[in-house]
Amino acid sequence: MLTHLNAQGEANMVDVTAKANSEREAVAEALVRMRPETLAMIQQGGHPKGDVFAVARIAGIMAAKRTHELIPLCHPLLLTSIKVQLSAELPNAVRITARCKLAGQTGVEMEALTAASIAALTLYDMCKAVDKGMVIESTRLLEKTGGKSGHFQAEAQHAGESL
């Protein structure tokens, strides 16, 4: 059932008034593939624009907080925690993991996915001058807890496999 459609098939924001507050958490990831030299430059702090991971982390956090402004029909949420981690995966990738939490009436999957996506786009933006061939891939929800639908955990991916 598509919850963003009313009885007439028109798009509308879901009414969550009657839903109970519950603790909710979502974890999403994105992978950015690049040339090994680009990853080495990032790790060695040799980028002229500064700390690429720090800027991408802040961008992801800011994006999670503004998801309702970017995705139509998303509720504005009072997030209680946003964590964005970037880690180098040798020889040529950066894995971005975003975790969002709240106690509320609706889930935080879109916030986690938005945080991972915008962090990946920021990394691309900062490094595009040296590596325009970077690829953002495998953006997906890894896990969510809380709410009526309960627990979800994505199946593990094998190294090098994309969805």
C-alpha positions in Angstrom: 0.0 0.0 0.0 1.4 3.4 -1.0 0.7 5.6 2.0 1.4 8.9 0.2 -1.7 8.6 -1.9 -5.2 9.4 -0.7 -8.4 7.6 -1.8 -8.5 9.6 -5.0 -4.9 8.7 -5.9 -3.6 12.1 -5.1 -0.3 12.7 -3.4 -0.6 13.8 0.2 1.5 13.9 3.4 0.7 10.9 5.7 -1.2 11.9 8.9 0.8 10.6 11.8 -1.2 12.3 14.5 -2.6 9.1 16.0 0.7 7.2 15.8 2.5 6.6 19.1 6.0 8.0 19.7 8.7 5.3 19.6 12.4 5.2 19.4 13.4 4.9 15.8 16.8 4.5 14.1 18.0 4.1 10.6 21.4 3.4 9.1 22.2 4.0 5.4 25.4 3.9 3.3 26.9 5.1 0.1 30.1 4.1 -1.6 32.3 6.4 -3.6 34.8 4.8 -6.0 37.8 6.8 -7.2 41.3 6.4 -8.4 43.7 5.1 -5.8 45.7 8.4 -6.1 42.6 10.4 -5.2 42.0 8.3 -2.1 45.7 8.6 -1.1 45.4 12.4 -1.5 42.4 12.5 0.8 44.0 10.3 3.4 47.2 12.2 3.5 45.4 15.5 3.9 46.9 16.9 0.7 43.7 18.3 -0.7 43.9 22.1 -1.3 40.3 22.6 -0.1 41.1 21.0 3.3 39.8 18.0 5.2 37.5 16.3 2.7 36.1 13.8 5.3 35.2 16.6 7.7 33.4 18.7 5.1 31.5 15.7 3.8 30.5 14.7 7.4 29.2 18.2 8.1 27.3 18.2 4.8 25.7 14.9 5.6 24.6 16.1 9.0 23.2 19.3 7.6 21.3 17.3 4.9 19.7 15.0 7.4 18.3 18.0 9.3 16.8 19.4 6.0 15.5 16.2 4.4 11.9 17.5 4.7 12.9 20.5 2.5 14.4 18.2 -0.2 12.0 15.2 -0.4 8.4 16.0 -1.1 5.9 14.9 1.6 8.6 14.1 4.2 7.7 15.3 7.7 10.1 17.7 9.5 11.6 15.7 12.3 13.3 16.5 15.6 16.3 14.3 15.2 18.1 13.5 18.4 21.2 12.0 16.9 22.9 12.2 13.5 26.3 10.4 12.9 28.1 10.3 9.6 31.2 8.2 9.3 33.6 8.1 6.3 36.1 5.4 6.0 38.7 4.6 3.3 38.4 1.2 1.7 41.7 0.4 0.0 42.6 0.6 -2.7 40.0 3.0 -4.2 36.8 3.7 -2.3 35.3 5.6 0.6 32.3 4.1 2.5 29.9 6.6 4.0 27.6 5.4 6.8 24.9 7.6 8.2 22.9 6.9 11.4 19.9 8.9 12.4 17.8 8.6 15.6 14.7 10.1 17.2 11.8 9.4 19.4 8.8 10.2 17.3 5.8 9.2 15.2 7.5 8.5 11.8 10.7 6.8 10.7 14.1 8.3 9.8 15.1 6.2 6.8 14.9 9.2 4.4 17.1 11.2 6.7 19.8 8.6 6.9 19.7 8.0 3.1 19.9 11.8 2.5 22.8 12.2 4.8 24.8 9.4 3.1 23.9 10.7 -0.4 24.8 14.3 0.3 28.1 13.3 2.0 28.9 11.3 -1.1 28.0 14.3 -3.4 30.1 16.6 -1.2 33.1 14.3 -1.5 32.6 14.2 -5.2 32.4 18.0 -5.4 35.5 18.5 -3.4 37.6 16.0 -5.5 36.1 16.4 -9.0 39.0 18.7 -10.1 41.4 15.8 -9.7 39.1 12.8 -10.5 36.0 13.5 -12.5 35.5 9.7 -13.0 34.5 9.0 -9.4 31.4 6.9 -9.1 28.8 7.1 -6.3 27.1 3.7 -5.9 25.3 1.3 -3.6 23.4 3.9 -1.7 21.0 1.9 0.4 19.2 1.4 3.7 21.2 -1.0 5.9 19.0 -1.2 8.9 16.0 0.4 10.6 14.4 -0.2 13.9 11.2 1.1 15.6 7.8 1.9 14.4 4.9 -0.3 13.2 6.9 -2.2 10.6 9.6 -3.2 13.1 13.1 -4.2 12.4 14.7 -4.3 8.9 18.2 -5.4 8.0 19.6 -5.4 4.5 21.2 -8.5 3.2 25.0 -8.4 3.2 26.7 -7.5 0.0 29.8 -9.3 -1.2 32.9 -7.1 -1.9 32.7 -5.5 -5.3 29.0 -6.4 -5.8 26.6 -3.7 -6.4 22.8 -3.9 -6.1 
